[in-house]
């Protein structure tokens, strides 16, 4: 019981719960001061506040994960062992997901990229297939490309440098697909695509537009937790982060649809 109380209080006193608490206080204040406001003015203030309250709570709780994250992550299954060895002319493509620059340790892979890269490395360990790592340098940033940093990590993990192809120009998923497929030429006939489960739908779509040979999804970095408990219905930053990542993917798919 004490654990739940601590979690409940922390969810209210830290963002995003703090934002919800402030909105509730604002709505209560408007209710208590209702005689000072006309009905029209009050509706103009209260309705947007209620909408904002619902939006913040949804995105920062289990509901946001359910509506936004789970549909994306359920679209593709884990790659089966027998499917890995279906073709010998296969290559593993790992898409970057961000680099943290300027840390005391220099340039480091973000957690998302590291999770994707580890998944690709595991497939390489099982199959011996070559790897492509894809990711460039944002405009105005000095330093190694994301692909170069990923390559260096793979080499540290024991992958031979000759088995790694770096694609260093891409700044988004569409460019990942266009630039990577242009590098591969005729030597490879199947791509095993490794990226986060939430990112896989947009990635597969992008690669299908540029690659006519076999394409297999190998999702990693799952974030939706199927275990349900009361604490997951409280607002928390972890759910908000997952929901916002998924919302970015849905907006990206919408953009692809209309462009």
N, C-alpha and C positions, 0 to 999 in steps of 0.2 A: 504493500500500500504506500509506504514511504517513497519507494522508487517511482511509482506512478505520479505522486504529488509533485516530486522534484521535476519530472519530465513535463508535467502539465504546466507548472509555473515557468519553466525555462522556455516552453513553446510559446507562451504569451509575452514574455519579457524580452525575447530576442526576435529579430526579423526572421520570417515574415509574420509571425504571430503578433509582434508588436504593432505592425501596420493594421492588422485586423482589430486589435484592441483599441487603437486610436480611432478607427472608423466607428466602432461601436459606441465609444464615448461621445463622438461627434453626433451620432444619431440620437443618443439619449439626451444630449444637450438641446438639440433641435426640438425634440419631443417636449421637454420641460418648458421650453420657451415658445411653445406653439402660438400663444396669444400675441406674440410680438411679430409674427410673420403671417402674411396672407397665404391662403391655400395654394395659390399659383406659384408664389415665390418658394414656398416650402417644397412643393413637388419638384421644382427645378433643382433644388439642392439635395433633397433626400433621395430621389430615384437614382441619380448618378452615384451617390455614395453607397446605396444598397447594391447597385450593379458592380461597383468596384470591390465591395466587400465580398460578394459571391465569387468574383473572378479570382481575387487573391487567395481566398480559402480553397477554391477548387484546384488551382494550380499548385498550391503548397501542401496538398494532402493526398491521401490514397486515391481520391476521385480523379485528380489530374493524371496520375500515373495510369489509372485504369482506362481513361478515355483517350489519352494521347500516346502513352508509351507502349502499353500492351499490344494494341493492334499492329504497330510497326514491328515489334519483336517477335510476334507470332507468325509473321508472314513467311519466314524461312526457318527450316529445321537445321540442326547441326548436321554437318556433312558426315555421311556414313563411311565406315572404314573401307567397305568394298568399293565405294565410289571413288576413293582417293586414287586407287591404282588402276582405274578404268582405262586411262591412256598414259603412255610413257612420255608423250610430247606435251606435257603439262608444265605450267609455271605458276608459282604462287605470287599473287600481287597483294601487297599490303599498303593500304592508304593511310597517310598521315592524319593525325587529328589534333595537332597543336604542339608547339615548342615553348618552353619557359626560358626566356633569355635574360641575361644580366643577373643571374643568381651568384652567390659566392662560389658555386661549382661551375660557373660558366653557363653554357647552353645545355639544357636538359630536356628530354622528351616529357611532354605532359602525360598525365595518367592515362588518358584515352589512347594516345599514340602508343604508349608502352604496352597497354593491354592488347592492342591490335597486333603489335610487333611480336609479342610473346606468343600469341595465337598462330601467327605465320611461322614463327620459329619451330613451334611444336609440330606443325604439318611438315616442315622441312626435315625435322628429325625422323619422322615416320617414313617419308617418301624419298628424300634425297633430291627433290625437285629444286631447280633454280628459283631465286626470289627476285621480285621487283619491289623496290620501296619508292613511293611516290610522294613528293611534297617539296615545294619551293621555298623562297624567301619573300616575305611580304615587302611591298614597295617601301623604301626609306629605311629598311632594317639592314644593318651590316652583320655579317656572320655567315656561318655555314647554313646550307639549305637543310630543310627538315629531312630530306632523303639522305644526305650525307651523314647526319647525326644518327639516323636509323641504321645506316650501313655500318657505322663504327660500333654501334651496340651489338649488331649481329656478329661482327668479327670478334668482339669480346666474348660472345657466347659460343664461339667455335666454328662459325660458318666461314668457309673459304671465300676470300674476296672475289675470286673468279666466278663464284656462283651467285653473285649479287649484282643486279642492274639497278642503277640509280636514275630516277626521273626527277630532275631538280627544278623544273620550270612551273609546275602547277600551283595555282593559288586557290582552286576550288574543285569540287567533285567532277564537274564537267571537263575541266582541263586535265584532271587525273586520268580520266578515261581516254580523252583524245590523245594526249601526249604519250601515255603508256602504250596504248595499242600501236601507235606509230613507231615506237621503238622496237616492238617485238618482231615485226616482219613475218617471214614464212617459217621460221624455225619451230615455233610453238603453235599448237592447234587447240589448246584448251587453257583457259585461265581459271585458276581457283582463287576467287576474290575474297580477301579477308578485310573486314571492317566491322565496326560496331553494329550490333543487331538493329539499333534504331536507325542507323545510317544506311543499312543494306538496301532498302527499297529504292532510294534515290541513286545509290551507286550502281545497282544492277541496271536500272533504266539508262543511266549515262553510258555504261559500257555496252549495252545492247545497241545503242545508237552508233557505236564506233567499231564494234567487233562482231564479225559474222560467224566465227567459229564457235566451239563449245565454250560455255560460260557456266561456272558452278559457284554457288554462294557458300561461303564458309563463315557464318557470323560468329562473332566473339563479343566480349564486353557487354553481356546482358546486364540490365539494371533493374528490371521489374521483378520484385520479390513476391512470389505467390503465397508466402505465409502472411496471414492476416491477423492483426491484433488491434486492440483499441488505440494504442499509441499512434498507429499509422493514420488515424483519422484526425489527429491533431496537426495543425500547421507546422511544417518543419522545412528547413533549408534544403535538405536532401531531396525531398519530393519536388520542391520548387525547381531545383537544378535539373532533375530528370525531365520534368514537364516542359521546361523552357528549351531543353535540347530537342525534345520530341516536337515541340511547336515549331522550332526552326526547320525541322525536316518536313513537316506538313506544309509549311509556307514554301519551302523549296520545291516540293512536288507540285504545288499549285502554280508556281512560276514556270516550271517545265511544261505544264499542261497548256498554258496560254501563250508561251513564247513561240 
